[in-house]
Amino acid sequence: MNCDESLYSRWMKSWGANMASEGKQRSLMKSQLSELPVEGESVPFAFNLKRGGYELCPAPLAYANDLQSMLFHLLEEKQRLNQLTWHNGVIPDNEIWVKIGGDKGGSSFKTSIQVVNIDKPNSVRNSCVFVVFEAPDCSSNLHHKIHDQIDHLQNSCWRGYTIRVFMSGDYEFLCYMYGLSGASGMYMYMYMHIIIKFHLSIIRSSLLLIVFYITGPIKYSTCSTIQ
């Protein structure tokens, strides 16, 4: 226990409140979080260049490697404390709703999960961070440790309840997650010009098949140039 914690502990005792020692607090934290393994690594992230474009640089990334176990642990705790609610029928009786959102604060970007089946689902105390990294929140960086876990969570069940996942956050974050180009984009979706070219090729092929079916094989004739 450092000097500040010792002063705080003595101040609490002066008011008749006792604090557990740092060792006991760490032991309790370890027992409660033993089912939530957290890993960290240095991975390449995209950073903006002043002259334009991006460059890949290693940056720290910390994440809960099993989002499903993390959510189930939260639900077990909320059920034990009798905190789960279905908001008077707003949420179907056989579903558990969760929100996944992200926001950049300072130099780090954090992705959190919130259980909607409680009295105050938007409370800060209801947010549990499961991914954090020290890099910009561009679309390529948001792919790290998020999409696969969300897909796995969307197809899971807890105690017979179906898990329904919703995305939350500001407009920029939602555009990145859903692949939208934004309000000022030339196309509705990112890389939509590729999709348009693909569909045009399909339409062109379909028209050729229709013409072939109606008129038969197209015959080409050559004409000589009059000298």
C-alpha positions in Angstrom: 0.0 0.0 0.0 1.5 3.3 -1.1 1.5 6.6 0.9 -1.7 8.0 -0.6 -3.6 4.8 0.1 -2.4 4.8 3.7 -3.5 8.3 4.2 -6.9 7.5 2.6 -7.3 4.4 4.8 -6.5 6.4 8.0 -8.9 9.2 6.9 -11.7 6.6 6.4 -11.0 5.1 9.9 -11.3 8.5 11.4 -14.9 8.5 10.2 -15.5 5.0 11.5 -15.1 3.2 8.1 -12.6 0.4 7.7 -11.0 -0.5 4.5 -9.7 -3.9 3.5 -5.9 -4.1 2.9 -4.6 -4.0 -0.6 -3.7 -7.7 -0.5 -7.3 -8.6 0.4 -8.7 -6.3 -2.3 -6.4 -7.9 -4.9 -7.4 -11.4 -3.8 -11.1 -10.6 -4.0 -10.6 -9.0 -7.5 -8.6 -12.1 -8.6 -11.4 -14.5 -7.5 -14.1 -12.5 -9.1 -12.3 -11.9 -12.4 -10.7 -15.4 -12.7 -13.3 -16.3 -15.4 -12.5 -13.3 -17.5 -9.0 -13.7 -19.0 -7.6 -10.5 -20.5 -4.7 -10.6 -22.9 -2.5 -7.9 -24.3 -0.2 -7.7 -27.4 1.4 -5.3 -29.8 -0.3 -5.3 -33.2 0.0 -3.2 -36.4 -2.5 -0.3 -36.5 -3.1 2.3 -39.2 -2.1 5.9 -38.4 -2.8 9.0 -40.4 0.1 10.8 -42.1 0.3 14.6 -42.2 1.0 14.4 -46.0 -2.0 12.1 -46.5 -2.4 8.3 -46.4 -1.7 5.8 -43.7 1.2 4.0 -42.2 1.2 0.8 -40.2 2.9 1.0 -36.7 2.8 -1.3 -33.8 0.6 -0.2 -30.9 -0.7 -1.9 -27.6 -4.0 -3.8 -27.7 -5.7 -5.3 -24.7 -8.9 -7.4 -24.9 -11.1 -10.0 -23.3 -10.4 -13.1 -25.4 -13.9 -14.6 -24.8 -16.7 -12.0 -25.0 -19.4 -14.7 -24.6 -18.0 -15.9 -21.2 -17.6 -12.3 -20.1 -21.3 -11.5 -20.9 -22.5 -14.7 -19.3 -20.5 -13.8 -16.1 -22.2 -10.4 -16.1 -25.6 -11.9 -16.5 -25.0 -14.4 -13.7 -24.1 -11.6 -11.4 -27.1 -9.5 -12.3 -29.4 -12.5 -11.9 -28.0 -13.2 -8.5 -28.6 -9.6 -7.5 -32.1 -9.8 -9.0 -31.4 -6.9 -11.4 -32.6 -8.4 -14.7 -35.8 -6.9 -16.1 -37.6 -7.0 -19.4 -39.0 -3.5 -19.2 -42.7 -4.4 -19.0 -42.8 -6.4 -22.2 -40.6 -4.1 -24.3 -38.0 -6.9 -24.5 -39.4 -10.3 -25.5 -39.6 -12.7 -22.6 -37.2 -15.2 -24.3 -34.5 -12.6 -25.2 -31.5 -10.8 -23.6 -30.6 -7.6 -25.3 -27.0 -6.2 -25.2 -25.5 -3.1 -26.7 -21.9 -2.9 -28.1 -20.5 0.6 -28.5 -17.2 2.3 -28.9 -15.7 5.7 -28.3 -12.3 7.4 -28.5 -11.1 9.3 -25.5 -7.7 10.8 -25.4 -5.2 8.5 -27.2 -7.1 5.3 -26.7 -10.2 3.7 -28.2 -12.5 1.6 -26.0 -15.2 -0.9 -27.0 -17.7 -1.8 -24.3 -20.7 -4.0 -23.8 -23.9 -3.1 -21.9 -26.8 -5.3 -20.8 -30.1 -3.7 -21.7 -32.2 -5.9 -19.3 -31.6 -3.7 -16.3 -33.3 -0.6 -14.9 -30.7 1.9 -16.2 -29.1 0.3 -19.3 -27.4 3.6 -20.4 -25.6 4.1 -17.1 -21.8 4.4 -17.1 -21.7 1.8 -14.3 -23.4 -0.7 -16.7 -20.5 -0.4 -19.3 -17.9 -3.1 -19.4 -14.9 -2.5 -21.6 -13.7 -5.6 -23.5 -11.3 -4.0 -26.1 -9.0 -1.1 -25.8 -6.1 0.0 -28.1 -3.9 3.1 -28.5 -4.6 4.0 -32.1 -7.1 6.0 -34.2 -10.7 4.8 -34.6 -10.6 4.2 -38.4 -12.5 1.4 -40.0 -9.4 -0.9 -40.5 -8.4 -0.6 -36.8 -11.9 -1.4 -35.6 -11.7 -4.9 -37.0 -9.3 -6.1 -34.3 -10.9 -8.6 -31.9 -14.4 -7.2 -32.5 -16.3 -8.6 -35.5 -15.7 -12.3 -34.9 -16.7 -12.1 -31.2 -19.9 -10.2 -32.1 -20.9 -12.8 -34.6 -20.3 -15.6 -32.1 -22.3 -13.7 -29.5 -25.2 -13.0 -31.8 -25.7 -16.8 -32.3 -25.5 -17.7 -28.6 -28.0 -18.4 -25.8 -27.9 -18.0 -22.0 -30.1 -20.1 -19.7 -32.6 -20.5 -22.6 -32.6 -16.8 -23.5 -31.6 -15.7 -27.0 -28.9 -13.1 -27.1 -29.8 -10.1 -29.3 -26.9 -7.7 -30.1 -27.4 -4.0 -31.0 -24.7 -1.5 -31.9 -24.5 1.9 -30.2 -22.3 4.9 -30.5 -21.9 8.1 -32.4 -22.6 8.4 -36.1 -19.0 8.0 -37.2 -18.6 4.8 -35.2 -21.8 3.3 -36.6 -20.7 4.2 -40.1 -17.4 2.4 -39.6 -19.1 -0.7 -38.1 -21.8 -1.0 -40.7 -19.6 -0.1 -43.7 -21.4 3.2 -44.5 -19.5 6.0 -46.2 -21.1 8.8 -44.2 -23.4 11.7 -45.0 -21.0 13.3 -47.4 -19.9 10.1 -49.2 -20.3 9.7 -52.9 -21.7 6.2 -52.4 -24.0 4.9 -49.8 -21.7 2.1 -48.8 -17.9 1.8 -48.7 -16.5 0.3 -51.8 -19.9 0.6 -53.4 -18.4 1.5 -56.8 -17.0 -2.1 -56.8 -20.4 -3.5 -56.0 -22.0 -1.3 -58.7 -19.5 -2.6 -61.3 -20.3 -6.2 -60.2 -24.0 -5.7 -60.6 -23.6 -4.0 -63.9 -21.6 -6.9 -65.2 -24.4 -9.2 -64.0 -27.1 -7.1 -65.7 -25.0 -7.0 -69.0 -24.7 -10.7 -69.0 -28.4 -11.1 -68.3 -29.3 -8.9 -71.2 -27.0 -10.8 -73.6 -28.8 -14.0 -72.5 -32.2 -12.4 -73.2 -31.1 -11.3 -76.7 -29.6 -14.7 -77.4 -32.9 -16.4 -76.3 -35.0 -14.1 -78.6 -32.9 -13.7 -81.7 -30.6 -16.6 -81.5 -26.8 -16.3 -81.8 -25.6 -12.9 -82.8 -24.0 -12.9 -86.3 -21.3 -10.5 -87.1 -20.8 -9.4 -90.8 -17.8 -7.7 -92.3 -17.9 -5.2 -95.1 -15.1 -4.3 -97.4 -14.0 -0.7 -97.8 -14.5 0.8 -101.2 -11.3 2.1 -102.6 
